[in-house]
Amino acid sequence: MSDCGQYALVVIAFVGSVFSPYYHWAGRRDPENHVAFNVALYGPQGACWAMTERGRACLARGPDGLQIGGSSLRFDGAALHITFDEMALPWPGQRLLPKRIYGSIRVVPDAVTTDTFALDPAGHHHWAPRMPAGHATVDTDAFPGGGWSGHGYHDSNWGDRPLESDFIGWDWARGRTVDGDTLILYDARLCDGTGRHLALRLAEGGLTPIAAADRQELPRGFWGVRAGISCDSGAVPTLVQALEDSPFYRRGLVRTALAGEEVEMMQESLDCRRLANPAVRLMLPFRMPRRTGTQL
């Protein structure tokens, strides 16, 4: 993930994606036959979204890298290198036809951590913010001008059970203070009514917990998905810009106050109950087509 002023980019590589309707309909068997490279770009000229699921013939991976079709991630010990060659889907009000997009991203981390956090008491789901902060350089043909540079971030999630088996949903957010420290929030809401609240600060190369603030809800979007973010007592979060608003997921830029500091954060919310709804799963192929061959 990278952001700079008016531009933002999110790249996610999935193996056995929890969001994949095809993986669900296949009985969650053979995860390597359900892989996808998700690219989401946002800028003043509009947005691009690509997320094509592919079969195992399009997957190659090793200890230092992962390739799915024409897109890949590779860590060389000093930087994370990402390339993408994907087909962006039509976007309401901007683009009526699919568009092929190319690009590369280089993320030089400020720190590489080994911290791993269990998100549920039984340890079925984990999150690891491997590169909590860094400098990202983006080169892409998707927008005029060719690219930009800004803050970068890389993490990883994995689990051995469907999300809806254990979670109602979760909120995640990341931003930088005026002093250059990175703040990361993870608020997982479990099905039994309990939660796992993480509030972390990256300073001097390591992650340290900070006092957990109160979760405040954001205004609901078009689809009614509930989203929230931690704030100091008495503070009111502000949605600066909505980036994604789907039947089960939201992403946007939010201004909040933490530990007495005002900070703008990239924020994401997931509603696992909505994700598990059969009607929502039937809608997902419109945003996530499946190709079993090598074609885009």
C-alpha positions in Angstrom: 0.0 0.0 0.0 1.3 3.5 -0.8 -0.1 7.0 -0.6 1.0 10.5 -1.5 -1.3 13.5 -1.5 -4.1 12.8 -4.0 -2.9 9.4 -5.0 -3.2 6.0 -3.3 -2.5 2.5 -4.4 -3.3 -0.8 -2.8 -1.9 -4.2 -4.0 -3.0 -7.4 -2.4 -1.9 -11.0 -3.4 -4.3 -13.8 -2.3 -3.7 -17.5 -2.2 -7.0 -19.3 -1.3 -8.7 -15.9 -0.9 -11.2 -15.6 1.9 -13.1 -13.2 -0.4 -13.3 -15.6 -3.4 -16.8 -17.0 -4.1 -15.2 -19.7 -6.3 -13.1 -20.9 -3.4 -16.2 -21.0 -1.2 -18.3 -22.9 -3.8 -15.4 -25.4 -4.2 -15.7 -26.3 -0.5 -12.5 -24.3 0.4 -10.3 -27.1 -1.0 -7.2 -26.7 -3.1 -6.3 -23.1 -2.2 -3.5 -22.9 -4.8 -6.2 -23.3 -7.5 -7.8 -20.0 -6.2 -5.2 -17.2 -6.4 -5.6 -13.5 -7.2 -3.7 -10.3 -7.5 -5.8 -7.3 -6.4 -4.7 -3.8 -7.7 -6.7 -0.7 -6.6 -5.5 2.7 -7.7 -7.0 6.0 -6.8 -6.2 9.5 -8.2 -7.6 12.8 -9.3 -8.3 11.2 -12.8 -10.4 8.4 -11.3 -9.9 4.9 -10.0 -8.8 1.5 -11.3 -9.8 -1.9 -9.8 -8.4 -5.2 -11.0 -8.9 -8.6 -9.2 -8.9 -11.6 -11.5 -8.8 -15.0 -9.9 -6.6 -17.6 -11.5 -5.9 -21.3 -11.2 -2.8 -23.1 -10.0 -1.1 -23.1 -13.5 -0.7 -19.3 -13.0 0.9 -19.5 -9.6 4.7 -19.7 -8.8 6.1 -19.0 -5.3 9.2 -19.5 -3.2 10.7 -18.2 0.1 11.4 -14.7 -1.4 8.6 -14.1 -3.9 5.2 -14.9 -5.4 4.0 -14.7 -9.0 0.3 -14.8 -10.1 -0.1 -14.5 -13.8 1.8 -11.5 -15.0 2.0 -9.9 -11.5 4.5 -10.6 -8.8 6.0 -9.7 -5.4 9.7 -10.2 -4.6 11.8 -9.1 -1.6 15.5 -8.8 -2.2 16.6 -8.2 1.4 16.6 -4.4 0.9 13.3 -3.6 -0.9 10.0 -5.1 -1.8 9.5 -5.2 -5.6 6.0 -5.4 -7.0 5.0 -5.6 -10.7 1.5 -5.9 -12.0 -0.1 -6.6 -15.4 -3.8 -6.8 -14.9 -7.2 -6.0 -16.5 -9.0 -3.2 -14.7 -12.8 -3.6 -14.7 -15.3 -1.0 -15.8 -15.9 1.7 -13.2 -19.3 3.4 -12.9 -19.2 7.0 -14.2 -15.6 6.7 -15.5 -15.0 3.8 -17.8 -17.5 1.5 -19.7 -14.9 -1.0 -20.9 -12.1 -3.0 -19.2 -8.6 -1.5 -19.4 -5.3 -3.2 -19.2 -3.0 -1.6 -16.6 0.8 -2.1 -16.0 3.0 -0.9 -13.2 5.7 -1.4 -10.7 6.2 -0.5 -7.1 9.4 -0.4 -5.0 9.0 -0.3 -1.3 12.1 0.4 0.8 11.1 -0.3 4.5 12.0 1.9 7.4 11.9 -1.3 9.5 11.2 -5.0 9.0 9.5 -6.6 12.0 9.0 -10.1 13.1 5.9 -9.3 15.2 2.9 -11.6 14.7 -0.5 -11.1 16.4 -3.2 -13.7 16.9 -6.6 -12.1 16.2 -8.7 -14.7 18.1 -8.1 -16.6 21.4 -7.8 -20.0 19.6 -5.1 -18.7 17.2 -7.0 -19.5 14.0 -6.3 -16.1 12.4 -3.1 -14.1 12.4 -1.8 -10.7 11.3 1.8 -9.6 10.8 2.8 -6.0 9.9 6.1 -6.9 8.4 6.9 -3.5 6.9 4.9 -1.0 9.1 6.4 2.0 7.2 8.7 2.8 4.3 9.1 4.8 1.1 7.2 3.6 -2.0 7.9 4.6 -5.6 5.1 3.9 -8.0 5.4 3.7 -11.8 2.2 3.0 -13.7 0.5 3.7 -17.1 -2.9 3.9 -15.3 -2.8 7.7 -14.9 -1.3 10.6 -16.8 2.1 11.5 -15.4 3.2 7.9 -14.9 3.6 7.6 -11.2 4.4 9.1 -7.8 6.2 8.4 -4.6 5.0 8.4 -1.0 4.6 6.4 2.2 4.5 2.6 1.9 3.3 -0.3 4.1 3.2 -4.1 3.8 1.5 -6.7 6.0 0.2 -10.2 5.9 -3.0 -12.0 7.1 -3.6 -15.7 7.2 -5.9 -18.2 8.9 -7.2 -21.8 8.8 -10.9 -21.1 9.1 -13.4 -18.9 7.3 -13.5 -15.4 8.6 -17.3 -15.6 9.3 -16.7 -18.6 11.6 -15.0 -16.3 14.2 -15.6 -12.7 13.3 -18.4 -10.2 13.0 -16.0 -7.9 11.3 -13.0 -5.7 11.8 -11.5 -2.2 11.3 -7.9 -1.5 10.4 -6.2 1.9 10.0 -2.7 3.2 9.5 -1.2 6.7 9.4 1.8 8.9 10.3 2.1 11.6 12.9 3.6 15.0 12.3 6.8 13.7 13.9 7.0 10.8 11.4 5.9 8.0 13.7 3.6 5.4 12.2 0.3 4.4 14.0 -1.5 1.2 13.2 -4.9 0.2 14.6 -6.6 -3.3 14.3 -10.0 -3.7 16.0 -11.3 -7.3 15.4 -14.9 -8.0 16.6 -15.4 -11.7 17.5 -18.7 -13.6 17.1 -18.9 -14.2 20.9 -19.1 -10.5 21.5 -15.5 -10.0 22.6 -12.8 -8.3 20.6 -9.1 -8.0 19.9 -8.0 -4.4 19.9 -4.5 -3.5 18.8 -3.0 0.0 18.8 0.7 0.2 17.8 3.3 2.8 17.2 6.4 2.3 15.1 9.2 4.4 16.6 13.0 3.9 16.5 12.6 0.7 14.4 10.2 -1.3 16.7 6.5 -1.6 17.3 5.2 -0.7 20.8 1.6 -0.7 22.1 -0.1 2.6 22.8 -3.1 3.2 25.0 -6.2 1.8 23.4 -8.6 4.6 22.4 -12.4 4.4 22.1 -13.9 3.2 18.8 -16.1 5.7 17.1 -18.4 4.8 14.3 -18.1 6.6 10.9 -21.2 7.6 8.8 -22.6 4.6 6.9 -22.0 4.5 3.2 -24.3 3.6 0.3 -24.4 -0.1 1.2 -24.8 0.6 4.9 -21.6 -1.2 6.0 -20.7 -0.2 9.6 -17.1 1.2 9.9 -15.2 2.7 12.8 -11.9 3.9 14.0 -10.3 4.6 17.4 -10.3 8.2 18.7 -9.3 10.0 21.8 -12.2 10.6 24.2 -14.4 13.4 22.9 -12.9 13.4 19.4 -15.1 12.9 16.4 -13.6 11.1 13.3 -14.0 12.7 9.9 -14.2 10.8 6.6 -11.9 12.8 4.3 -12.4 10.7 1.2 -14.3 7.5 0.5 -12.3 5.1 -1.8 -14.3 1.9 -1.7 -17.9 1.3 -0.7 -19.1 -2.2 -1.3 -21.8 -4.5 0.2 -19.3 -5.9 2.8 -16.2 -3.7 2.7 -15.2 -0.1 2.9 -11.9 1.8 2.5 -11.2 5.5 2.9 -9.1 8.3 4.3 -10.1 9.3 7.8 -9.0 12.0 10.1 -8.9 11.0 13.8 -7.1 12.0 17.1 -4.9 9.6 19.0 -2.8 10.2 22.1 -3.5 13.9 21.6 -2.3 14.0 18.0 -4.5 14.6 15.0 -3.6 12.1 12.2 -5.0 11.2 8.8 -5.2 7.4 8.3 -6.0 4.9 5.5 -8.9 3.1 7.0 -10.6 -0.2 6.1 -13.6 -2.1 7.5 -14.9 -5.6 6.8 -18.3 -7.0 7.6 -17.9 -10.8 7.8 -21.6 -11.4 8.1 -22.3 -9.5 4.9 -19.4 -11.4 3.2 -21.1 -14.7 4.1 -24.5 -13.7 2.7 -25.3 -15.9 -0.3 -26.7 -12.9 -2.3 -23.4 -11.0 -1.8 -21.3 -14.0 -2.9 -23.4 -14.1 -6.1 -22.5 -10.4 -6.7 -18.7 -10.9 -6.2 -17.9 -12.4 -9.7 -18.8 -9.0 -11.2 -15.8 -7.5 -9.3 -13.7 -10.7 -9.3 -13.9 -12.7 -12.6 -12.1 -16.0 -12.8 -9.7 -17.0 -15.6 -8.3 -20.6 -15.5 -5.8 -20.0 -18.4 -3.1 -17.5 -18.9 -5.2 -14.8 -20.5 -6.0 -11.6 -18.7 
